[in-house]
Amino acid sequence: MIGDAIGIAVAFIFVCALVYVFFGNSLREAAVRRSARREQFGDDYDRFKDTDNNPFIPDFIEKNPRRATVYVIVAFILFITAIECVHSVPPGHRGVIVTLGAVKEVNLGEGLQFKLPYIQRIVDIKVMLEKEEVQESAASSYLQ
């Protein structure tokens, strides 16, 4: 449970870093454009009163929505791939790596494990000892 949350947090940070890499310059350019508008129209300029520019849609989406859609789809695929890279082996289990149907001889311990997405999977094998009681009858106490 906690391992899955850590994996999701790592994937979220990864996606945020990718968004910053791809959109960092356009966000800085948008800030420069906004400051230029303030110089052009004065300090009382309010973006929310601007009828040509929707305040709730970022400029890079408004100018080229097809490219923004492609970026969102690519970011979603990268997010799913980042989540696929992480597996949590629960306590009392060992992880066995299966790569394209072939089992590796390496056993993984408990905790957060990393794997190749879409190629490897980790199968959890229970290794705890379990007590089992069975009722049986015997002819004498000697046979017990």
Residue pairs with C-beta under 8 A, 6 or more apart in sequence:
1 88
2 88
3 86
3 87
3 88
3 89
3 111
3 112
4 88
6 86
6 112
7 83
7 85
7 86
7 87
7 88
7 112
8 83
10 82
10 86
11 79
11 82
11 83
11 86
12 79
14 78
14 79
14 82
15 75
15 78
15 79
15 82
18 75
18 78
19 75
22 71
23 60
23 71
26 59
26 60
30 58
30 59
30 60
33 59
34 47
37 45
37 47
38 45
47 53
47 55
48 55
53 59
53 62
54 62
60 67
60 68
61 68
81 117
81 118
84 115
84 117
84 118
85 114
85 115
85 116
85 117
86 112
86 113
86 114
86 115
87 95
87 112
87 113
87 114
87 115
87 121
87 122
88 111
88 112
88 113
89 95
89 108
89 109
89 110
89 111
89 113
89 122
89 124
90 110
90 124
91 110
92 110
92 126
92 127
92 128
93 110
93 124
93 125
93 126
93 127
94 107
94 108
94 109
94 110
94 124
94 125
94 127
95 107
95 108
95 109
95 113
95 122
95 123
95 124
95 125
96 103
96 104
96 107
96 108
96 122
96 123
96 125
97 103
97 104
97 106
97 108
97 115
97 120
97 121
97 122
98 104
98 120
98 121
98 122
98 123
99 116
99 119
99 120
100 119
100 120
108 122
113 122
115 121
115 122
138 144
